[in-house]
Amino acid sequence: MKHKPHILLIGFHNSLNIDSMTQIVFRNCNTGQEAIELIIEENFDLIISKYQLDDQNAIELNQSFESVKSYYTNTAPKKIKLLVITTNLEEEQICKDNKLLFFPDTFNLKSLILKLIDLPREAKRGDKKTTIINFKDLFIRVDNNREFIKTVIEKFFEIKDSRINDIKLPLANGDFKLAKDAAHKLKGVLANFSMEEARTTIIELEKHILDKDQELSLQKLNQLITDIEKARKFYLDNQDQFKS
């Protein structure tokens, strides 16, 4: 039987309208102290907390979580993934400064929960020369219509597997021309979304396909799949970019 994700909600006083999400198990508490007691007892796939609780703020709460993680490292490791719900720009900046994932309370939290059960680690900018998604370039391309690009990029992530299969199946069958055509089309999509890292990979993939090197092509395609998934997680981690 598939594991039902467990999510801990802190500080919402049972006011969050998520009762219909029966595929997820929710626990609720109101203070940081209650949260610590619960995570000692069990593991949660995701912990969602208001920035300011009755007894502490999210920064203090995270410090307590880190202490729990450290204590249980060699016995029963705790995979604590904290998402902070912010109410203003000051709280957002504090979260950024402390490298905490945050989500403004004006956005659709229910939709986010469904997408972030396996919560990605925050992507560190500057680790590589190639940007995962170049938001500045992306927004210039669409005349700063951020709602539009948000809609179409999410649609791409929904159908990305079919676009990959358009390359994978011809490669498996040794049809390099069909694979090259599909890769070329996907390269254009990645360029339009300013997914620079994935676009670099697909350019390398095209070269292997042109050389009719099936083994290297399939290896590079696997890297492309990883890069596109990384771009999806990077996009989700940077929802603040889509504020007007």
Salt bridges, closest charged atoms under 4 A:
GLU42 OE2 - ARG27 NH1 2.38
ASP45 OD2 - HIS3 NE2 3.00
GLU66 OE2 - LYS69 NZ 3.68
GLU92 OE2 - LYS243 NZ 2.16
ASP118 OD1 - LYS81 NZ 3.49
ASP137 OD2 - ARG141 NH2 2.99
GLU154 OE2 - LYS115 NZ 3.36
GLU154 OE2 - LYS150 NZ 3.48
GLU158 OE1 - LYS155 NZ 3.83
ASP161 OD1 - LYS160 NZ 3.39
ASP181 OD2 - LYS177 NZ 3.21
GLU197 OE2 - LYS128 NZ 3.89
GLU197 OE2 - LYS230 NZ 2.71
GLU204 OE1 - LYS220 NZ 2.82
GLU206 OE2 - LYS180 NZ 3.05
GLU206 OE2 - HIS184 ND1 3.45
GLU206 OE1 - LYS187 NZ 2.89
GLU229 OE1 - LYS160 NZ 3.67
GLU229 OE2 - ARG232 NH2 2.61
ASP240 OD2 - LYS96 NZ 3.24
